[in-house]
Amino acid sequence: MSYNLTTSTLPSLVQTYLPTSLHPFLLLSYPVRPHVSFLHRAKTTPLPVLYDKGPKDVCFVIFWAIAFTLARAFCLRYVFAPFVRWYLGHHRYLNEHHHQNGDVIKAKEEMKERRKREHLATRFSEQAWSCLYCCISWTIGMIILNRIPNPTSPAQLWGTYPYNPIPGLTKFYYLAQLGWWFHQVYVINSEKRRKDHWQMFGHHILSITLITSSYATNFTRVGTLIHVLMDFVDIIFPIAKMLRYLSHTTLCDIAFVIFLVSWLFSRQVGLFLVIRTLYVDAPNYINLEWAPAQGKFLNKTTFWTFLTLIMLLYVLATMWFCMACVVAVRVVRGLGAEDIREEDVSGDEDDGSEGQTQTHVAEKDLEDIPQSVGTTSGANAINGNGNGLADLKKRR
């Protein structure tokens, strides 16, 4: 049964107690009441409310961009970071703060370990926030697709065009996603920049462009499918990083393999099939004409524009997948990995790791791979050789 986002309890409270000027920020705008036939009036189940589009939708996007920013700050400070500090205090650092002779290490060494732990807590918290969002986003996207019969068929992707008005959950999903990517633009520009800053900034702008254009031109079905394909990988990769930060190297290796396989099928294969059906099937189901009054916006110009933008997204995904494969090959061969995404840092201590081989996925290996969601700021995750501490000193 469809959830009515207009007459449910929370929206009713907003409409009752908050000024009308705030309604567009908290509620979906432009509800379209379905025509109720005499036969349907005898039924007890109300028809779901559909929604049109309009300028007020910008307010809803602004609200969610701010909400995500505040929620991120709260979760990082009061949820994830305290958990990591507790976990490390009980499972990792209690065993590492002693010399082999059992003596407690000096105060200076304790301070360095404390800095490492704080830095590691920050990295873990950032990945946990990304994982949390993508889990929720991917689940909502799957719910939307599950309500569509055979959602990946050309008949459903293109034969239903123009798909407008849309269900409330679809509109919420799309506008909240748009708010998320504006939130991401804020995040990468408000914190310390990495070497791949402009690459990630371009990815975020491309995502915003695709979401906005597909929403405005009534291509929300294929847009939802693309979101689901892209979000699944962004669940697995943060999990791999978090496991490595907690020194669960075997579980991290397993998660990294799952990450590579899921990327191959969801992005390299799945996104390619979307591009193929757009190029091959869409013109067979949709007349290429510009008729805004009828909700039709797909002419030759917009067709090739959409195709080009999605192909750019595919090119970025392919580049990043190749980088992930390079990392995997280095680890399998036992080679070290330098973080190509960070500024050059030099430690002031000998790490004693020269000549050693790495047979597990290390933190710096994972940092070699660009991540399409989550923060892109910060240094290498702390590893045993003290590079993270050197980066902390550089920041100061």
C-alpha positions in Angstrom: 0.0 0.0 0.0 1.4 3.4 -0.9 2.3 5.8 1.9 0.4 9.1 1.8 3.0 11.8 2.4 0.3 14.5 2.5 -2.2 13.2 5.1 0.2 11.3 7.4 0.7 12.5 11.0 4.0 14.4 10.6 2.9 16.5 7.6 -0.4 17.2 9.3 1.4 18.5 12.3 3.7 20.7 10.1 0.7 22.1 8.3 -1.1 22.8 11.6 1.7 24.4 13.8 4.2 25.9 11.4 3.9 29.0 9.2 2.8 28.5 5.7 6.1 30.0 4.4 8.0 27.0 5.9 5.8 24.3 4.4 7.8 24.1 1.1 11.0 23.4 3.1 9.5 20.5 5.1 6.7 19.1 2.9 6.5 18.0 -0.7 4.9 20.6 -2.9 2.4 20.4 -5.7 0.2 17.4 -4.7 -2.1 16.2 -7.4 -5.4 14.8 -6.1 -6.4 11.8 -8.2 -9.9 11.7 -9.7 -12.0 9.5 -7.6 -14.7 7.6 -9.4 -18.1 6.7 -8.0 -17.0 3.0 -7.8 -13.9 3.8 -5.9 -15.7 5.9 -3.3 -17.2 2.7 -1.9 -13.7 1.4 -1.1 -12.0 2.1 2.2 -8.4 2.4 0.9 -7.7 6.0 -0.3 -5.9 6.5 -3.6 -2.2 7.6 -3.2 -1.4 11.2 -3.8 0.8 12.0 -6.7 3.0 15.0 -7.1 3.9 17.5 -9.8 7.0 19.6 -10.0 7.7 23.3 -9.6 9.9 26.0 -8.2 9.0 25.3 -4.6 10.9 22.0 -4.9 14.1 24.1 -4.5 13.1 24.8 -0.9 12.8 21.1 -0.1 16.3 20.5 -1.6 17.8 23.3 0.5 16.3 21.9 3.7 17.8 18.5 3.1 21.2 19.9 2.2 21.3 21.7 5.5 19.8 18.7 7.3 22.4 16.3 6.0 25.2 18.7 7.0 23.8 19.0 10.6 23.2 15.3 10.8 26.7 14.5 9.7 28.2 16.8 12.3 26.1 15.3 15.0 26.8 11.7 14.0 30.5 12.2 13.6 30.8 13.9 17.0 28.4 12.1 19.2 27.8 8.7 17.7 30.6 7.3 15.5 33.7 8.9 17.1 32.8 7.9 20.7 32.2 4.4 19.5 35.6 4.2 17.9 37.3 5.6 20.9 35.6 3.1 23.1 36.4 0.2 20.7 40.1 1.1 20.3 40.5 1.6 24.0 39.3 -1.9 24.7 40.5 -3.9 21.8 43.5 -2.3 20.3 45.5 0.2 22.2 45.4 -1.5 25.6 47.7 -4.1 24.2 49.9 -1.7 22.3 50.8 0.8 25.0 53.4 -1.5 26.6 56.9 -2.4 25.7 57.8 -6.1 25.5 59.2 -5.9 29.0 55.8 -4.8 30.3 56.8 -1.2 31.2 54.3 1.5 30.4 55.5 3.7 27.5 56.5 7.2 28.1 54.1 10.1 28.2 55.3 11.4 24.8 54.6 8.0 23.2 51.1 8.0 24.8 50.4 11.4 23.4 51.4 10.2 19.9 49.2 7.2 20.2 46.3 9.3 21.4 46.7 11.5 18.3 46.7 8.5 16.1 43.5 7.3 17.8 41.7 10.6 17.3 42.8 10.7 13.7 41.6 7.2 13.1 38.3 8.0 14.9 37.7 10.8 12.4 38.4 8.6 9.4 36.2 5.9 10.7 33.4 8.3 11.4 33.4 9.8 8.0 33.1 6.4 6.4 30.4 5.3 8.8 28.3 8.4 7.8 28.7 7.7 4.1 27.8 4.0 4.7 24.7 5.0 6.7 23.4 7.3 4.1 24.0 5.0 1.2 22.3 2.1 3.1 19.2 4.2 3.5 19.3 5.7 0.0 19.8 2.3 -1.6 17.0 0.7 0.4 14.5 3.5 -0.6 15.5 3.2 -4.2 15.0 -0.6 -4.2 11.5 -0.1 -2.6 10.6 2.3 -5.5 11.9 -0.1 -8.1 10.1 -3.0 -6.4 6.8 -1.2 -6.9 7.3 -1.1 -10.7 6.7 -4.3 -12.7 9.9 -5.4 -14.4 11.6 -2.0 -13.7 14.6 -2.6 -15.9 12.6 -3.4 -19.0 12.7 -0.8 -21.9 8.9 -0.7 -21.8 9.0 0.5 -18.2 12.0 2.8 -18.5 10.9 4.5 -21.8 7.4 3.3 -22.7 5.9 5.1 -19.7 7.4 8.4 -20.7 6.6 11.1 -19.6 6.3 9.7 -16.1 4.5 12.6 -14.4 3.0 13.2 -11.8 5.1 10.9 -9.7 4.5 9.1 -6.3 5.4 10.9 -3.2 8.2 8.5 -2.2 9.9 9.0 -5.6 9.7 12.7 -5.4 11.1 12.6 -1.8 13.9 10.3 -2.9 14.9 12.4 -5.8 14.9 15.8 -4.0 16.7 14.3 -1.0 19.3 12.9 -3.3 19.8 16.3 -4.8 20.2 17.8 -1.3 22.7 15.1 -0.5 25.0 16.0 -3.4 24.8 19.7 -2.6 25.8 18.7 0.9 28.7 16.8 -0.6 29.9 19.8 -2.5 29.9 21.8 0.7 31.9 19.0 2.5 34.7 18.7 0.0 35.1 22.5 -0.2 35.0 23.2 3.6 37.7 20.8 4.6 41.3 20.1 3.7 41.6 19.4 0.0 43.1 16.3 -1.5 44.9 15.8 -4.8 41.7 14.5 -6.4 39.6 17.5 -5.2 38.7 18.7 -8.6 38.0 15.2 -9.9 35.6 14.7 -7.0 34.1 18.2 -7.4 33.5 17.4 -11.1 31.8 14.2 -10.2 29.5 15.9 -7.7 28.6 18.6 -10.2 27.9 15.9 -12.9 25.6 14.1 -10.4 23.7 17.3 -9.6 23.3 18.0 -13.3 22.0 14.5 -14.1 19.6 14.5 -11.1 18.2 18.0 -11.8 17.8 17.4 -15.6 16.2 14.0 -15.3 13.8 15.3 -12.6 12.8 18.3 -14.6 12.4 16.3 -17.8 10.4 13.4 -16.2 13.0 10.7 -16.5 12.8 9.7 -12.8 12.5 6.0 -13.5 15.8 5.6 -15.2 17.3 8.1 -12.8 16.2 5.9 -9.8 17.7 2.8 -11.5 21.0 4.6 -11.9 21.0 5.7 -8.3 20.5 2.2 -7.1 23.3 0.8 -9.3 25.7 3.5 -8.0 24.7 3.4 -4.3 25.3 -0.3 -3.7 29.1 0.0 -4.2 29.2 3.0 -1.9 27.9 0.8 0.9 30.6 -1.9 0.5 33.6 0.4 0.1 33.1 2.3 3.4 32.6 -1.0 5.2 36.0 -2.2 3.9 37.6 1.0 5.1 36.0 0.8 8.5 37.1 -2.8 9.0 40.6 -1.9 8.1 40.6 1.1 10.5 39.6 -1.4 13.3 42.5 -3.7 12.2 40.2 -6.5 11.0 42.4 -7.2 8.1 40.8 -10.5 7.0 37.3 -9.1 7.0 38.6 -6.1 5.2 40.1 -8.3 2.5 36.8 -10.1 2.1 34.9 -6.8 1.9 37.3 -5.5 -0.7 36.8 -8.5 -2.9 33.0 -8.0 -2.6 33.5 -4.4 -3.4 35.4 -5.2 -6.6 32.8 -7.8 -7.7 29.9 -5.5 -6.9 31.5 -2.6 -8.8 32.0 -4.8 -11.8 28.4 -5.9 -12.0 26.6 -2.8 -10.8 28.6 -0.1 -12.4 30.7 -1.5 -15.2 28.0 -3.9 -16.5 24.8 -2.3 -15.1 25.5 1.3 -16.1 26.7 0.1 -19.5 23.3 -1.6 -20.0 21.5 1.6 -19.1 23.6 3.5 -21.7 22.8 0.8 -24.2 19.1 0.9 -23.6 19.1 4.7 -23.7 20.9 4.6 -27.1 19.0 1.7 -28.7 15.6 1.5 -27.1 14.6 5.0 -26.0 14.1 6.3 -29.6 11.9 3.3 -30.3 9.5 4.1 -27.4 9.7 7.9 -27.4 9.1 10.3 -30.2 11.9 12.8 -30.2 10.0 16.0 -29.8 10.0 19.1 -27.6 6.5 19.5 -26.1 6.7 21.0 -22.6 2.9 21.3 -22.3 2.7 17.5 -22.6 5.7 16.9 -20.3 7.9 15.8 -23.2 11.4 17.2 -23.3 13.4 14.6 -25.4 14.4 15.9 -28.7 17.7 15.2 -30.5 19.6 17.8 -28.5 18.5 16.6 -25.1 18.9 13.0 -26.2 22.5 13.4 -27.0 23.1 15.6 -24.0 21.7 12.9 -21.6 23.7 10.2 -23.4 26.9 12.2 -23.1 26.5 13.0 -19.4 25.8 9.4 -18.5 28.8 8.3 -20.6 30.9 10.8 -18.7 29.7 9.2 -15.5 30.6 5.8 -16.9 34.1 7.0 -17.9 34.7 8.2 -14.3 33.5 4.9 -12.9 35.8 3.0 -15.3 38.8 5.1 -14.3 38.1 4.5 -10.6 37.5 0.8 -11.2 40.9 0.5 -12.9 42.5 2.2 -9.9 40.8 -0.3 -7.6 42.1 -3.1 -9.7 45.7 -1.7 -9.6 45.4 -1.6 -5.8 44.2 -5.2 -5.7 47.1 -6.3 -7.9 49.7 -4.5 -5.8 48.3 -6.1 -2.6 48.3 -9.6 -4.2 51.9 -9.2 -5.4 52.9 -8.0 -1.9 53.9 -4.5 -3.1 53.6 -1.3 -1.1 51.1 1.4 -2.0 51.7 5.1 -2.0 48.7 7.3 -1.6 48.4 9.2 -4.8 45.4 11.2 -3.5 47.2 13.1 -0.7 49.8 15.8 -0.5 53.3 14.6 0.0 54.1 14.0 3.6 57.3 12.9 5.3 57.5 11.3 8.7 60.2 12.3 11.1 60.6 8.8 12.4 61.8 5.6 10.8 58.9 3.3 10.4 61.1 0.2 9.9 59.0 -1.1 7.1 61.4 -0.9 4.3 61.8 -4.2 2.5 58.6 -5.6 4.0 55.7 -6.8 1.9 52.0 -6.1 2.4 49.7 -9.1 1.8 46.6 -7.5 3.2 44.7 -4.4 2.0 46.2 -1.6 3.9 44.5 1.7 4.9 46.7 3.6 2.4 45.7 1.1 -0.3 42.0 1.9 0.2 42.8 5.6 0.2 44.2 5.2 -3.3 40.7 4.6 -4.6 38.5 7.7 -5.1 35.2 7.5 -3.3 32.1 9.0 -5.0 30.3 9.7 -1.7 31.5 10.8 1.7 34.1 13.2 2.7 37.2 13.4 0.5 39.2 15.4 3.0 41.7 14.2 5.5 44.9 12.2 5.4 45.8 8.6 5.1 44.2 6.4 7.7 46.6 5.7 10.5 48.8 2.8 9.9 51.5 1.3 12.1 54.3 3.3 10.6 53.3 6.7 11.9 52.5 8.4 8.6 49.2 9.6 9.9 51.0 11.4 12.8 53.3 13.1 10.3 50.3 14.4 8.4 48.8 15.7 11.6 52.0 17.6 12.3 51.9 19.0 8.8 48.3 20.2 9.3 49.4 22.2 12.4 
